Amino acid sequence: MNRLIAPAMLTQTHAKAGRLADLEPVAEDSLIGLIALVNADSRPDKIDVGVGVFRDGVGNTPILKVMKEAELRLNATQVTKAYLGSAGDKRFAELLRPILLGHHAGDDRIAGLQTPGGCGALRLGFELIAKANPGARVFVGTPTWPNHPPIINAVRLRIEEYPYYERGQGVIRFEDMIAALQSAEPGDVALLHGCCHNPTGADLSEDQWREVVRVVSERGLTPLIDIAYQGFGRGLDEDAFGVRLMLDACDEVIVAQSCDKNFSVYRDRVGCFFVKTGSKTKTDTAMGHVFHRAREMWSMPPDHGAAAVHIILDDPELRARWLVELRAMRDRINAVRQRIAAADPRLAFVGRQFGMFSMLPLSKQQVLKLREDEAIYMADSGRFNVVGMGDGQIDRFTAAIIEAMDG
Ligand SMILES: Cc1ncc(COP(=O)(O)O)c(C=O)c1O
């Protein structure tokens, strides 16, 4: 085992001193590996539905026009790049509150801080749980975003799986999910996707959210909601339904938010962490731990993206323009979904789902064959990004996957 991640070995004085040269190779992240494969393929008609970025009708991931404008304003008005502190841009976090928390925005038992993307917020959430309850088990849906388990492992919390999705049938295994959550003990964690589930696209209905919230609250679980695609599903408010319902019912809630997708600033690393406890004093104490961890890990978050989002949300005209561009992204996602769904009855489930991802009932061999024969790149699991391709590529894509499903 890798010495740098085996805590027991670090404390064994008799252990042979490790050298950097002794490190064993780490398995490559398969989605990052996929990007390299796509780049190396010189076929002009290749289709990359592997990577998780929004693409427009001609296959580009443009910078939003409103973001360009905000960056120009930022450039013209910023007079210093002095340190901001571990909380980052406080106004940024304040402006996000009504968008995410809705009628809970004014609740002083909820505090937040800017993080390096949704990943930073997730890491802080699990760090906080590990500090409060190192024995907590984290209930994680199967399948989930592949970066969840490594983040949870990094803070040494135990993972328990709950069934989430039946790939062949395109449905949520709701009864199994509830049964698994019923088996959790008070203080255990339920990791939930706020909307636009990655990798399946299968979101809980409002009634299903009500049931999950009931179980979480009755069992005394701590919900950690990962919301990385707010506004990509049904709308900003609709996509925050689960977050707000959970806040209605529970005293302790953690939310990890990413703005990297809905502001299209992926590489700028824009995210926000929120925590609620039963009182303002206890939330302040929890935030003390959060600041401490943030300081250890990244000291303070990168400023640029959050500063630009701050400018957009603080200006009514820019905010309105952002809503229009966000809507255009959402409309494209939903239109492409309908087009794929209409191509074959076996793909109808794609049209009932939300967000950028969906999972095809294809084996790994079929996925590899699509890569080789058709230059179509998707994750080994059959996850594909519905807006990974331009409009002109959709028919070729659906024809190829229908042929693959026909076997
Ligand atoms: C479900 C989910 N959570 C969190 C993230 C992290 O987002 P960020 O790039 O802002 O760290 C992603 C990104 O792909 C995601 O899909």
The ligand as an SDF file (V2000), in Angstrom:
LIG
                    3D

 16 16  0  0  0  0  0  0  0  0999 V2000
  -22.0250   15.7080   -8.9120 C   0  0  0  0  0  0  0  0  0  0  0  0
  -20.8660   16.6450   -8.9150 C   0  0  0  0  0  0  0  0  0  0  0  0
  -20.4880   17.2080   -7.7640 N   0  0  0  0  0  0  0  0  0  0  0  0
  -19.4670   18.0800   -7.7140 C   0  0  0  0  0  0  0  0  0  0  0  0
  -18.7330   18.3920   -8.8370 C   0  0  0  0  0  0  0  0  0  0  0  0
  -17.5610   19.3060   -8.6770 C   0  0  0  0  0  0  0  0  0  0  0  0
  -17.6430   20.4770   -9.3420 O   0  0  0  0  0  0  0  0  0  0  0  0
  -16.4090   21.4750   -9.4130 P   0  0  0  0  0  0  0  0  0  0  0  0
  -15.8190   21.3290  -10.7630 O   0  0  0  0  0  0  0  0  0  0  0  0
  -17.0230   22.7980   -9.1570 O   0  0  0  0  0  0  0  0  0  0  0  0
  -15.4430   21.0970   -8.3240 O   0  0  0  0  0  0  0  0  0  0  0  0
  -19.0810   17.8160  -10.0550 C   0  0  0  0  0  0  0  0  0  0  0  0
  -18.2950   18.1000  -11.2540 C   0  0  0  0  0  0  0  0  0  0  0  0
  -18.3030   17.4280  -12.2310 O   0  0  0  0  0  0  0  0  0  0  0  0
  -20.1820   16.9250  -10.0920 C   0  0  0  0  0  0  0  0  0  0  0  0
  -20.5640   16.3510  -11.2330 O   0  0  0  0  0  0  0  0  0  0  0  0
  1  2  1  0
  2  3  1  0
  2 15  2  0
  3  4  2  0
  4  5  1  0
  5  6  1  0
  5 12  2  0
  6  7  1  0
  7  8  1  0
  8  9  2  0
  8 10  1  0
  8 11  1  0
 12 13  1  0
 12 15  1  0
 13 14  2  0
 15 16  1  0
M  END
$$$$
